[in-house]
Each structure stands twice: as structure tokens, then as C-alpha cells.
């Protein structure tokens, strides 16, 4: 039994929850991942890219993220 997939899943959920708590629901209210309190925000970049590809979050031109509606 491997523990890694669940750690990655938990990280994705953490990103989503932090963005929701920061009320980042549009490009106007978007936040950088370090602004919302994510520890080591760019260490697992592939998780953020996966959320973007799945249209869960979007990224503005200046690198801020928000939840897609």
C-alpha cells in the first residue's frame, strides 16, 4: 500500500480550501498561493497544473489563482 497518492490528493484539497477561504472566485479577487498560506506553494507544481487542466482553478497573468465557476 502506497501513501503517496493520498498525500497528493490532500494537497489538492488544501489548495482548493485555501482559495475558497480567501474568497478567490474571480480574477479580481485572485490570490497567489503564498498569500493564502500554502506551505511551500510551488514545490508540487504538477498538482497545481493538474487543477488548472481540470478547470478547477484558473491563473491570472500575474500568477494569482482563483476557483473556476
PyMOL Python script that loads the backbone (N, CA, C, O; Angstrom):
from pymol import cmd

cmd.read_pdbstr("""\
ATOM      1  N   UNK A   1       0.846  -1.189   0.000  1.00  0.00           N
ATOM      2  CA  UNK A   1       0.000   0.000   0.000  1.00  0.00           C
ATOM      3  C   UNK A   1       0.881   1.239   0.000  1.00  0.00           C
ATOM      4  O   UNK A   1       1.782   1.372   0.828  1.00  0.00           O
ATOM      5  N   UNK A   2       0.617   2.133  -0.926  1.00  0.00           N
ATOM      6  CA  UNK A   2       1.411   3.351  -1.011  1.00  0.00           C
ATOM      7  C   UNK A   2       0.634   4.536  -0.444  1.00  0.00           C
ATOM      8  O   UNK A   2      -0.583   4.636  -0.603  1.00  0.00           O
ATOM      9  N   UNK A   3       1.344   5.405   0.201  1.00  0.00           N
ATOM     10  CA  UNK A   3       0.708   6.551   0.838  1.00  0.00           C
ATOM     11  C   UNK A   3       0.774   7.802  -0.026  1.00  0.00           C
ATOM     12  O   UNK A   3       0.061   8.769   0.241  1.00  0.00           O
ATOM     13  N   UNK A   4       1.605   7.804  -1.046  1.00  0.00           N
ATOM     14  CA  UNK A   4       1.831   8.999  -1.848  1.00  0.00           C
ATOM     15  C   UNK A   4       0.588   9.538  -2.557  1.00  0.00           C
ATOM     16  O   UNK A   4       0.358  10.746  -2.505  1.00  0.00           O
ATOM     17  N   UNK A   5      -0.224   8.713  -3.215  1.00  0.00           N
ATOM     18  CA  UNK A   5      -1.385   9.287  -3.896  1.00  0.00           C
ATOM     19  C   UNK A   5      -2.315  10.046  -2.955  1.00  0.00           C
ATOM     20  O   UNK A   5      -2.863  11.080  -3.337  1.00  0.00           O
ATOM     21  N   UNK A   6      -2.503   9.553  -1.735  1.00  0.00           N
ATOM     22  CA  UNK A   6      -3.391  10.255  -0.816  1.00  0.00           C
ATOM     23  C   UNK A   6      -2.785  11.584  -0.362  1.00  0.00           C
ATOM     24  O   UNK A   6      -3.520  12.536  -0.098  1.00  0.00           O
ATOM     25  N   UNK A   7      -1.469  11.660  -0.269  1.00  0.00           N
ATOM     26  CA  UNK A   7      -0.807  12.914   0.089  1.00  0.00           C
ATOM     27  C   UNK A   7      -1.028  13.936  -1.019  1.00  0.00           C
ATOM     28  O   UNK A   7      -1.298  15.102  -0.728  1.00  0.00           O
ATOM     29  N   UNK A   8      -0.921  13.532  -2.268  1.00  0.00           N
ATOM     30  CA  UNK A   8      -1.148  14.432  -3.387  1.00  0.00           C
ATOM     31  C   UNK A   8      -2.605  14.895  -3.420  1.00  0.00           C
ATOM     32  O   UNK A   8      -2.883  16.069  -3.666  1.00  0.00           O
ATOM     33  N   UNK A   9      -3.526  13.974  -3.174  1.00  0.00           N
ATOM     34  CA  UNK A   9      -4.943  14.329  -3.146  1.00  0.00           C
ATOM     35  C   UNK A   9      -5.218  15.347  -2.045  1.00  0.00           C
ATOM     36  O   UNK A   9      -5.941  16.320  -2.256  1.00  0.00           O
ATOM     37  N   UNK A  10      -4.638  15.119  -0.875  1.00  0.00           N
ATOM     38  CA  UNK A  10      -4.827  16.044   0.246  1.00  0.00           C
ATOM     39  C   UNK A  10      -4.259  17.422  -0.085  1.00  0.00           C
ATOM     40  O   UNK A  10      -4.820  18.438   0.325  1.00  0.00           O
ATOM     41  N   UNK A  11      -3.172  17.463  -0.807  1.00  0.00           N
ATOM     42  CA  UNK A  11      -2.567  18.739  -1.201  1.00  0.00           C
ATOM     43  C   UNK A  11      -3.504  19.503  -2.141  1.00  0.00           C
ATOM     44  O   UNK A  11      -3.663  20.716  -2.004  1.00  0.00           O
ATOM     45  N   UNK A  12      -4.118  18.808  -3.082  1.00  0.00           N
ATOM     46  CA  UNK A  12      -5.071  19.460  -3.984  1.00  0.00           C
ATOM     47  C   UNK A  12      -6.257  20.025  -3.207  1.00  0.00           C
ATOM     48  O   UNK A  12      -6.677  21.159  -3.442  1.00  0.00           O
ATOM     49  N   UNK A  13      -6.787  19.243  -2.295  1.00  0.00           N
ATOM     50  CA  UNK A  13      -7.909  19.687  -1.470  1.00  0.00           C
ATOM     51  C   UNK A  13      -7.503  20.904  -0.641  1.00  0.00           C
ATOM     52  O   UNK A  13      -8.294  21.832  -0.469  1.00  0.00           O
ATOM     53  N   UNK A  14      -6.287  20.901  -0.135  1.00  0.00           N
ATOM     54  CA  UNK A  14      -5.786  22.031   0.655  1.00  0.00           C
ATOM     55  C   UNK A  14      -5.732  23.307  -0.187  1.00  0.00           C
ATOM     56  O   UNK A  14      -6.136  24.374   0.277  1.00  0.00           O
ATOM     57  N   UNK A  15      -5.241  23.202  -1.409  1.00  0.00           N
ATOM     58  CA  UNK A  15      -5.184  24.363  -2.305  1.00  0.00           C
ATOM     59  C   UNK A  15      -6.588  24.911  -2.544  1.00  0.00           C
ATOM     60  O   UNK A  15      -6.808  26.120  -2.455  1.00  0.00           O
ATOM     61  N   UNK A  16      -7.528  24.037  -2.842  1.00  0.00           N
ATOM     62  CA  UNK A  16      -8.905  24.455  -3.108  1.00  0.00           C
ATOM     63  C   UNK A  16      -9.514  25.109  -1.877  1.00  0.00           C
ATOM     64  O   UNK A  16     -10.126  26.171  -1.983  1.00  0.00           O
ATOM     65  N   UNK A  17      -9.357  24.493  -0.715  1.00  0.00           N
ATOM     66  CA  UNK A  17      -9.930  25.046   0.517  1.00  0.00           C
ATOM     67  C   UNK A  17      -9.344  26.406   0.859  1.00  0.00           C
ATOM     68  O   UNK A  17     -10.075  27.310   1.266  1.00  0.00           O
ATOM     69  N   UNK A  18      -8.040  26.562   0.701  1.00  0.00           N
ATOM     70  CA  UNK A  18      -7.415  27.847   0.998  1.00  0.00           C
ATOM     71  C   UNK A  18      -7.902  28.936   0.049  1.00  0.00           C
ATOM     72  O   UNK A  18      -8.130  30.067   0.476  1.00  0.00           O
ATOM     73  N   UNK A  19      -8.062  28.613  -1.226  1.00  0.00           N
ATOM     74  CA  UNK A  19      -8.590  29.590  -2.178  1.00  0.00           C
ATOM     75  C   UNK A  19     -10.038  29.952  -1.850  1.00  0.00           C
ATOM     76  O   UNK A  19     -10.427  31.114  -1.963  1.00  0.00           O
ATOM     77  N   UNK A  20     -10.831  28.969  -1.448  1.00  0.00           N
ATOM     78  CA  UNK A  20     -12.213  29.240  -1.065  1.00  0.00           C
ATOM     79  C   UNK A  20     -12.262  30.127   0.177  1.00  0.00           C
ATOM     80  O   UNK A  20     -13.053  31.068   0.233  1.00  0.00           O
ATOM     81  N   UNK A  21     -11.431  29.836   1.165  1.00  0.00           N
ATOM     82  CA  UNK A  21     -11.401  30.634   2.393  1.00  0.00           C
ATOM     83  C   UNK A  21     -10.939  32.062   2.135  1.00  0.00           C
ATOM     84  O   UNK A  21     -11.304  32.979   2.870  1.00  0.00           O
ATOM     85  N   UNK A  22     -10.138  32.249   1.094  1.00  0.00           N
ATOM     86  CA  UNK A  22      -9.653  33.580   0.731  1.00  0.00           C
ATOM     87  C   UNK A  22     -10.636  34.300  -0.196  1.00  0.00           C
ATOM     88  O   UNK A  22     -10.361  35.413  -0.643  1.00  0.00           O
ATOM     89  N   UNK A  23     -11.781  33.671  -0.485  1.00  0.00           N
ATOM     90  CA  UNK A  23     -12.783  34.224  -1.395  1.00  0.00           C
ATOM     91  C   UNK A  23     -12.205  34.550  -2.767  1.00  0.00           C
ATOM     92  O   UNK A  23     -12.540  35.572  -3.365  1.00  0.00           O
ATOM     93  N   UNK A  24     -11.347  33.684  -3.252  1.00  0.00           N
ATOM     94  CA  UNK A  24     -10.726  33.864  -4.570  1.00  0.00           C
ATOM     95  C   UNK A  24     -11.571  33.157  -5.619  1.00  0.00           C
ATOM     96  O   UNK A  24     -11.280  32.029  -6.016  1.00  0.00           O
ATOM     97  N   UNK A  25     -12.629  33.847  -6.062  1.00  0.00           N
ATOM     98  CA  UNK A  25     -13.569  33.268  -7.014  1.00  0.00           C
ATOM     99  C   UNK A  25     -13.568  33.961  -8.368  1.00  0.00           C
ATOM    100  O   UNK A  25     -14.334  33.588  -9.256  1.00  0.00           O
ATOM    101  N   UNK A  26     -12.718  34.964  -8.535  1.00  0.00           N
ATOM    102  CA  UNK A  26     -12.646  35.658  -9.818  1.00  0.00           C
ATOM    103  C   UNK A  26     -11.237  36.210 -10.000  1.00  0.00           C
ATOM    104  O   UNK A  26     -10.428  36.195  -9.072  1.00  0.00           O
ATOM    105  N   UNK A  27     -10.956  36.689 -11.191  1.00  0.00           N
ATOM    106  CA  UNK A  27      -9.638  37.261 -11.458  1.00  0.00           C
ATOM    107  C   UNK A  27      -9.391  38.494 -10.591  1.00  0.00           C
ATOM    108  O   UNK A  27      -8.249  38.792 -10.242  1.00  0.00           O
ATOM    109  N   UNK A  28     -10.460  39.208 -10.244  1.00  0.00           N
ATOM    110  CA  UNK A  28     -10.321  40.398  -9.399  1.00  0.00           C
ATOM    111  C   UNK A  28      -9.943  40.063  -7.961  1.00  0.00           C
ATOM    112  O   UNK A  28      -9.255  40.841  -7.300  1.00  0.00           O
ATOM    113  N   UNK A  29     -10.390  38.906  -7.477  1.00  0.00           N
ATOM    114  CA  UNK A  29     -10.116  38.521  -6.090  1.00  0.00           C
ATOM    115  C   UNK A  29      -9.061  37.415  -5.987  1.00  0.00           C
ATOM    116  O   UNK A  29      -8.851  36.854  -4.912  1.00  0.00           O
ATOM    117  N   UNK A  30      -8.401  37.103  -7.101  1.00  0.00           N
ATOM    118  CA  UNK A  30      -7.403  36.028  -7.136  1.00  0.00           C
ATOM    119  C   UNK A  30      -6.249  36.308  -6.179  1.00  0.00           C
ATOM    120  O   UNK A  30      -5.921  37.464  -5.909  1.00  0.00           O
ATOM    121  N   UNK A  31      -5.636  35.240  -5.669  1.00  0.00           N
ATOM    122  CA  UNK A  31      -4.524  35.332  -4.723  1.00  0.00           C
ATOM    123  C   UNK A  31      -3.382  34.439  -5.178  1.00  0.00           C
ATOM    124  O   UNK A  31      -3.600  33.414  -5.823  1.00  0.00           O
ATOM    125  N   UNK A  32      -2.168  34.836  -4.838  1.00  0.00           N
ATOM    126  CA  UNK A  32      -1.012  33.957  -5.047  1.00  0.00           C
ATOM    127  C   UNK A  32      -1.070  32.857  -3.992  1.00  0.00           C
ATOM    128  O   UNK A  32      -1.608  33.061  -2.903  1.00  0.00           O
ATOM    129  N   UNK A  33      -0.520  31.702  -4.313  1.00  0.00           N
ATOM    130  CA  UNK A  33      -0.578  30.574  -3.386  1.00  0.00           C
ATOM    131  C   UNK A  33       0.155  30.870  -2.082  1.00  0.00           C
ATOM    132  O   UNK A  33      -0.246  30.378  -1.027  1.00  0.00           O
ATOM    133  N   UNK A  34       1.213  31.658  -2.135  1.00  0.00           N
ATOM    134  CA  UNK A  34       1.901  32.006  -0.886  1.00  0.00           C
ATOM    135  C   UNK A  34       1.097  33.010  -0.065  1.00  0.00           C
ATOM    136  O   UNK A  34       1.262  33.073   1.153  1.00  0.00           O
ATOM    137  N   UNK A  35       0.240  33.787  -0.697  1.00  0.00           N
ATOM    138  CA  UNK A  35      -0.607  34.744   0.017  1.00  0.00           C
ATOM    139  C   UNK A  35      -1.685  34.064   0.853  1.00  0.00           C
ATOM    140  O   UNK A  35      -2.108  34.601   1.876  1.00  0.00           O
ATOM    141  N   UNK A  36      -2.125  32.902   0.429  1.00  0.00           N
ATOM    142  CA  UNK A  36      -3.212  32.227   1.133  1.00  0.00           C
ATOM    143  C   UNK A  36      -2.719  31.274   2.213  1.00  0.00           C
ATOM    144  O   UNK A  36      -3.519  30.611   2.873  1.00  0.00           O
ATOM    145  N   UNK A  37      -1.413  31.203   2.393  1.00  0.00           N
ATOM    146  CA  UNK A  37      -0.858  30.403   3.476  1.00  0.00           C
ATOM    147  C   UNK A  37      -0.473  28.984   3.117  1.00  0.00           C
ATOM    148  O   UNK A  37      -0.289  28.157   4.011  1.00  0.00           O
ATOM    149  N   UNK A  38      -0.348  28.680   1.856  1.00  0.00           N
ATOM    150  CA  UNK A  38       0.065  27.337   1.450  1.00  0.00           C
ATOM    151  C   UNK A  38       1.559  27.178   1.706  1.00  0.00           C
ATOM    152  O   UNK A  38       2.368  27.960   1.207  1.00  0.00           O
ATOM    153  N   UNK A  39       1.914  26.181   2.470  1.00  0.00           N
ATOM    154  CA  UNK A  39       3.317  25.917   2.790  1.00  0.00           C
ATOM    155  C   UNK A  39       4.007  25.363   1.549  1.00  0.00           C
ATOM    156  O   UNK A  39       3.491  24.454   0.899  1.00  0.00           O
ATOM    157  N   UNK A  40       5.168  25.910   1.225  1.00  0.00           N
ATOM    158  CA  UNK A  40       5.909  25.524   0.014  1.00  0.00           C
ATOM    159  C   UNK A  40       4.994  25.519  -1.205  1.00  0.00           C
ATOM    160  O   UNK A  40       4.785  24.470  -1.814  1.00  0.00           O
ATOM    161  N   UNK A  41       4.449  26.668  -1.567  1.00  0.00           N
ATOM    162  CA  UNK A  41       3.403  26.722  -2.595  1.00  0.00           C
ATOM    163  C   UNK A  41       3.808  26.233  -3.977  1.00  0.00           C
ATOM    164  O   UNK A  41       2.942  25.850  -4.764  1.00  0.00           O
ATOM    165  N   UNK A  42       5.072  26.234  -4.290  1.00  0.00           N
ATOM    166  CA  UNK A  42       5.477  25.847  -5.644  1.00  0.00           C
ATOM    167  C   UNK A  42       6.307  24.568  -5.668  1.00  0.00           C
ATOM    168  O   UNK A  42       6.967  24.271  -6.663  1.00  0.00           O
ATOM    169  N   UNK A  43       6.273  23.815  -4.575  1.00  0.00           N
ATOM    170  CA  UNK A  43       7.073  22.591  -4.524  1.00  0.00           C
ATOM    171  C   UNK A  43       6.438  21.436  -5.301  1.00  0.00           C
ATOM    172  O   UNK A  43       7.152  20.568  -5.803  1.00  0.00           O
ATOM    173  N   UNK A  44       5.130  21.414  -5.405  1.00  0.00           N
ATOM    174  CA  UNK A  44       4.433  20.369  -6.161  1.00  0.00           C
ATOM    175  C   UNK A  44       3.679  21.027  -7.306  1.00  0.00           C
ATOM    176  O   UNK A  44       2.452  20.958  -7.372  1.00  0.00           O
ATOM    177  N   UNK A  45       4.416  21.661  -8.201  1.00  0.00           N
ATOM    178  CA  UNK A  45       3.825  22.432  -9.291  1.00  0.00           C
ATOM    179  C   UNK A  45       2.891  21.592 -10.157  1.00  0.00           C
ATOM    180  O   UNK A  45       1.898  22.109 -10.670  1.00  0.00           O
ATOM    181  N   UNK A  46       3.190  20.310 -10.328  1.00  0.00           N
ATOM    182  CA  UNK A  46       2.354  19.452 -11.174  1.00  0.00           C
ATOM    183  C   UNK A  46       0.940  19.310 -10.616  1.00  0.00           C
ATOM    184  O   UNK A  46       0.007  19.063 -11.380  1.00  0.00           O
ATOM    185  N   UNK A  47       0.758  19.458  -9.303  1.00  0.00           N
ATOM    186  CA  UNK A  47      -0.588  19.390  -8.728  1.00  0.00           C
ATOM    187  C   UNK A  47      -1.403  20.617  -9.111  1.00  0.00           C
ATOM    188  O   UNK A  47      -2.587  20.514  -9.433  1.00  0.00           O
ATOM    189  N   UNK A  48      -0.765  21.766  -9.074  1.00  0.00           N
ATOM    190  CA  UNK A  48      -1.432  22.998  -9.477  1.00  0.00           C
ATOM    191  C   UNK A  48      -1.771  22.951 -10.967  1.00  0.00           C
ATOM    192  O   UNK A  48      -2.863  23.352 -11.369  1.00  0.00           O
ATOM    193  N   UNK A  49      -0.851  22.470 -11.771  1.00  0.00           N
ATOM    194  CA  UNK A  49      -1.089  22.346 -13.213  1.00  0.00           C
ATOM    195  C   UNK A  49      -2.251  21.398 -13.480  1.00  0.00           C
ATOM    196  O   UNK A  49      -3.059  21.654 -14.372  1.00  0.00           O
ATOM    197  N   UNK A  50      -2.346  20.318 -12.729  1.00  0.00           N
ATOM    198  CA  UNK A  50      -3.454  19.377 -12.897  1.00  0.00           C
ATOM    199  C   UNK A  50      -4.788  20.044 -12.568  1.00  0.00           C
ATOM    200  O   UNK A  50      -5.773  19.826 -13.272  1.00  0.00           O
ATOM    201  N   UNK A  51      -4.831  20.851 -11.512  1.00  0.00           N
ATOM    202  CA  UNK A  51      -6.064  21.566 -11.158  1.00  0.00           C
ATOM    203  C   UNK A  51      -6.450  22.560 -12.249  1.00  0.00           C
ATOM    204  O   UNK A  51      -7.634  22.772 -12.509  1.00  0.00           O
ATOM    205  N   UNK A  52      -5.458  23.164 -12.882  1.00  0.00           N
ATOM    206  CA  UNK A  52      -5.716  24.104 -13.973  1.00  0.00           C
ATOM    207  C   UNK A  52      -6.262  23.355 -15.191  1.00  0.00           C
ATOM    208  O   UNK A  52      -7.239  23.790 -15.800  1.00  0.00           O
ATOM    209  N   UNK A  53      -5.635  22.235 -15.544  1.00  0.00           N
ATOM    210  CA  UNK A  53      -6.081  21.446 -16.703  1.00  0.00           C
ATOM    211  C   UNK A  53      -7.499  20.927 -16.527  1.00  0.00           C
ATOM    212  O   UNK A  53      -8.244  20.797 -17.498  1.00  0.00           O
ATOM    213  N   UNK A  54      -7.871  20.630 -15.287  1.00  0.00           N
ATOM    214  CA  UNK A  54      -9.216  20.118 -15.000  1.00  0.00           C
ATOM    215  C   UNK A  54     -10.235  21.239 -14.791  1.00  0.00           C
ATOM    216  O   UNK A  54     -11.384  20.979 -14.435  1.00  0.00           O
ATOM    217  N   UNK A  55      -9.816  22.477 -15.012  1.00  0.00           N
ATOM    218  CA  UNK A  55     -10.677  23.655 -14.851  1.00  0.00           C
ATOM    219  C   UNK A  55     -11.248  23.784 -13.440  1.00  0.00           C
ATOM    220  O   UNK A  55     -12.382  24.226 -13.255  1.00  0.00           O
ATOM    221  N   UNK A  56     -10.459  23.398 -12.465  1.00  0.00           N
ATOM    222  CA  UNK A  56     -10.848  23.591 -11.070  1.00  0.00           C
ATOM    223  C   UNK A  56     -10.415  24.983 -10.626  1.00  0.00           C
ATOM    224  O   UNK A  56     -11.163  25.687  -9.946  1.00  0.00           O
ATOM    225  N   UNK A  57      -9.200  25.375 -11.015  1.00  0.00           N
ATOM    226  CA  UNK A  57      -8.714  26.718 -10.735  1.00  0.00           C
ATOM    227  C   UNK A  57      -8.202  27.346 -12.030  1.00  0.00           C
ATOM    228  O   UNK A  57      -7.901  26.655 -13.003  1.00  0.00           O
ATOM    229  N   UNK A  58      -8.115  28.662 -12.011  1.00  0.00           N
ATOM    230  CA  UNK A  58      -7.534  29.412 -13.122  1.00  0.00           C
ATOM    231  C   UNK A  58      -6.417  30.273 -12.578  1.00  0.00           C
ATOM    232  O   UNK A  58      -6.364  30.571 -11.385  1.00  0.00           O
ATOM    233  N   UNK A  59      -5.521  30.670 -13.472  1.00  0.00           N
ATOM    234  CA  UNK A  59      -4.384  31.503 -13.087  1.00  0.00           C
ATOM    235  C   UNK A  59      -4.404  32.770 -13.930  1.00  0.00           C
ATOM    236  O   UNK A  59      -4.597  32.723 -15.145  1.00  0.00           O
ATOM    237  N   UNK A  60      -4.203  33.894 -13.271  1.00  0.00           N
ATOM    238  CA  UNK A  60      -4.150  35.173 -13.979  1.00  0.00           C
ATOM    239  C   UNK A  60      -2.763  35.359 -14.578  1.00  0.00           C
ATOM    240  O   UNK A  60      -1.860  34.560 -14.332  1.00  0.00           O
ATOM    241  N   UNK A  61      -2.601  36.410 -15.359  1.00  0.00           N
ATOM    242  CA  UNK A  61      -1.322  36.685 -15.997  1.00  0.00           C
ATOM    243  C   UNK A  61      -0.194  36.957 -15.022  1.00  0.00           C
ATOM    244  O   UNK A  61       0.975  36.741 -15.340  1.00  0.00           O
ATOM    245  N   UNK A  62      -0.546  37.434 -13.824  1.00  0.00           N
ATOM    246  CA  UNK A  62       0.495  37.710 -12.827  1.00  0.00           C
ATOM    247  C   UNK A  62       0.671  36.588 -11.821  1.00  0.00           C
ATOM    248  O   UNK A  62       1.295  36.786 -10.778  1.00  0.00           O
ATOM    249  N   UNK A  63       0.124  35.394 -12.122  1.00  0.00           N
ATOM    250  CA  UNK A  63       0.363  34.214 -11.307  1.00  0.00           C
ATOM    251  C   UNK A  63      -0.575  34.011 -10.140  1.00  0.00           C
ATOM    252  O   UNK A  63      -0.332  33.149  -9.296  1.00  0.00           O
ATOM    253  N   UNK A  64      -1.641  34.785 -10.074  1.00  0.00           N
ATOM    254  CA  UNK A  64      -2.615  34.617  -8.996  1.00  0.00           C
ATOM    255  C   UNK A  64      -3.645  33.579  -9.412  1.00  0.00           C
ATOM    256  O   UNK A  64      -3.967  33.446 -10.592  1.00  0.00           O
ATOM    257  N   UNK A  65      -4.162  32.842  -8.424  1.00  0.00           N
ATOM    258  CA  UNK A  65      -5.099  31.743  -8.682  1.00  0.00           C
ATOM    259  C   UNK A  65      -6.479  32.050  -8.114  1.00  0.00           C
ATOM    260  O   UNK A  65      -6.624  32.790  -7.140  1.00  0.00           O
ATOM    261  N   UNK A  66      -7.492  31.457  -8.754  1.00  0.00           N
ATOM    262  CA  UNK A  66      -8.848  31.559  -8.236  1.00  0.00           C
ATOM    263  C   UNK A  66      -9.648  30.329  -8.655  1.00  0.00           C
ATOM    264  O   UNK A  66      -9.289  29.626  -9.600  1.00  0.00           O
ATOM    265  N   UNK A  67     -10.727  30.088  -7.940  1.00  0.00           N
ATOM    266  CA  UNK A  67     -11.594  28.945  -8.200  1.00  0.00           C
ATOM    267  C   UNK A  67     -12.433  29.244  -9.436  1.00  0.00           C
ATOM    268  O   UNK A  67     -13.008  30.326  -9.550  1.00  0.00           O
ATOM    269  N   UNK A  68     -12.507  28.292 -10.361  1.00  0.00           N
ATOM    270  CA  UNK A  68     -13.350  28.447 -11.554  1.00  0.00           C
ATOM    271  C   UNK A  68     -14.817  28.276 -11.151  1.00  0.00           C
ATOM    272  O   UNK A  68     -15.143  27.499 -10.254  1.00  0.00           O
ATOM    273  N   UNK A  69     -15.669  29.001 -11.816  1.00  0.00           N
ATOM    274  CA  UNK A  69     -17.093  28.871 -11.513  1.00  0.00           C
ATOM    275  C   UNK A  69     -17.784  27.923 -12.478  1.00  0.00           C
ATOM    276  O   UNK A  69     -18.989  27.698 -12.365  1.00  0.00           O
TER     277      UNK A  69
END
""", "prot")
cmd.dss("prot")
cmd.show_as("cartoon", "prot")
cmd.util.cbc("prot")
cmd.orient("prot")
